[in-house]
Amino acid sequence: MTQGALPDVVVIGAGIVGAACAHELAAHGLSVQVVDRAGIGTGTTAAGMGHLVVMDDTPAEFALSAWSRQLWLALAPRLLAKHAFVRCGTVWAAADEEEMAAARVRQHALQVQGIACSMLDAAQLHEAEPALREGLAGGMIVPDDAVVYAPSAAAWLLAQPVAGRIEMRADAQAVAIERHGVRLADGTTVAAGAVLVANGLDATALLAGLPLVPKKGHLLITDRYPGLVRHQILELGYIKSAHQSSGTSVAFNVQPRPTGQLLIGSSRQFDTTDPAVEPAVLARMLRRASQFMPGLPALNALRAWTGFRPATQDGLPLIGPALPGSSSHRSTWLAVGHEGLGVTTALGTARLIAAQMLGQAAPIDAAPYLPARLGSLDNESAPHG
Ligand SMILES: Cc1cc2nc3c(=O)[nH]c(=O)nc-3n(C[C@H](O)[C@H](O)[C@H](O)COP(=O)(O)OP(=O)(O)OC[C@H]3O[C@@H](n4cnc5c(N)ncnc54)[C@H](O)[C@@H]3O)c2cc1C
């Protein structure tokens, strides 16, 4: 991008998704202007857990999360300590025999699809995670799942030298998509050949009718307890909680940070946009966690916060051209709606967007994530995330 020349693409949003897309487009030689109203990784990306996890509720969720996790593992050797990438693996804990049976089915399905994972009996679970309570039935371990500190990974992606060029503008709020580019709150317009909308939940303010809804989540971080927890541990019931479409649900989910701190989740709530920490929801979440980790109430909590996952009706992100007529710029693209998997799936999303914009083939089928599917969504679709 030469000084004063039009960028090929203006990316709205420098969260993990926008950053990954900008990186990928620039890696293909394009000039990219990123605008963010705040700063890099300050939206939902700053609020999440950064668990890089293969999820398999649907074939499309599996395809994108498994491929994306692979891309993270390939990127990992280039990341620095500050990105806190750790291949800690996921332990899925089964409370009873019924969950154990479900875990066996899941383990088989994942293994058949090439994901390393194995079953743990009760003794092996206890050996893997001694802080879990006695009496759990066992579980499943997925050793290649990992964690990353997403805000700093986003900054890294934007800063890498690539074939093209990325220019980052913070304090630049997009207020409208126009025929030739993006109008900013200061009245100026960033003209570009294409517009990529990657500003998470706030995309609804730019493209009316975009069906994204917020799913509120609480997290809590503790003091340092090195070695107390070794893997990211989730209860198998987490999947049910994650895919619930109404009400409030909680599930045990704990992540060991490289500092020795524990990040504890998770909750899901609909119909609220109030970011306040809700003591009743937090208490319910921690009670649930204590049922799996009885020593948890004795730990020193440092801080709790909330974030809003950008959810779609069918639980899959919107990756591809905006619906015809929904934008005045004829080359408008979407990379939004990643719900509770946006850190995991950012790299795959970026590859899919670049492939579509450049007319190239992608290693996975882009069809399940195309915004065009919204035209055929019905009310019976099961929301998840
Ligand atoms: C509690 C919680 C736990 C989670 N845990 C995980 C997890 O373990 N693993 C995982 O994979 N995912 C997790 N997620 C989900 C993940 O964090 C999100 O899917 C992801 O961060 C979405 O990234 P994004 O880039 O799409 O959006 P955002 O991070 O919200 O980025 C959007 C950016 O756009 C900017 N912006 C907004 N409007 C404008 C505008 N008009 N003009 C300019 N800029 C604008 C914002 O400032 C922001 O920087 C979790 C989420 C929550 C809330």
The ligand as a Gaussian input file, in Angstrom:
#p B3LYP/6-31G(d) Opt

LIG

0 1
 C      -16.802000     -15.259000      28.897000
 C      -16.291000     -15.646000      27.533000
 C      -15.455000     -16.743000      27.386000
 C      -14.975000     -17.097000      26.136000
 N      -14.100000     -18.130000      26.034000
 C      -13.618000     -18.494000      24.815000
 C      -12.708000     -19.572000      24.684000
 O      -12.284000     -20.158000      25.678000
 N      -12.293000     -19.927000      23.440000
 C      -12.727000     -19.280000      22.313000
 O      -12.354000     -19.666000      21.214000
 N      -13.583000     -18.233000      22.404000
 C      -14.036000     -17.830000      23.617000
 N      -14.914000     -16.795000      23.727000
 C      -15.420000     -16.178000      22.505000
 C      -14.437000     -15.217000      21.903000
 O      -13.877000     -14.390000      22.905000
 C      -15.150000     -14.388000      20.819000
 O      -15.825000     -15.242000      19.912000
 C      -14.145000     -13.558000      20.050000
 O      -13.355000     -12.795000      20.924000
 C      -14.855000     -12.637000      19.064000
 O      -13.858000     -11.865000      18.459000
 P      -14.221000     -10.754000      17.398000
 O      -12.930000     -10.269000      16.849000
 O      -15.257000     -11.263000      16.463000
 O      -14.975000      -9.622000      18.237000
 P      -14.405000      -8.574000      19.292000
 O      -13.322000      -9.130000      20.100000
 O      -15.592000      -8.029000      20.012000
 O      -13.759000      -7.451000      18.391000
 C      -14.515000      -6.476000      17.739000
 C      -13.688000      -5.214000      17.656000
 O      -14.412000      -4.267000      16.881000
 C      -14.293000      -3.000000      17.471000
 N      -15.477000      -2.244000      17.035000
 C      -16.771000      -2.450000      17.370000
 N      -17.563000      -1.602000      16.711000
 C      -16.760000      -0.825000      15.947000
 C      -16.992000       0.235000      15.024000
 N      -18.227000       0.669000      14.754000
 N      -15.924000       0.809000      14.423000
 C      -14.651000       0.386000      14.680000
 N      -14.387000      -0.627000      15.535000
 C      -15.423000      -1.228000      16.153000
 C      -14.214000      -3.241000      18.962000
 O      -13.534000      -2.179000      19.604000
 C      -13.442000      -4.555000      19.018000
 O      -12.050000      -4.340000      19.166000
 C      -15.373000     -16.375000      24.985000
 C      -16.199000     -15.257000      25.123000
 C      -16.648000     -14.888000      26.391000
 C      -17.511000     -13.671000      26.517000

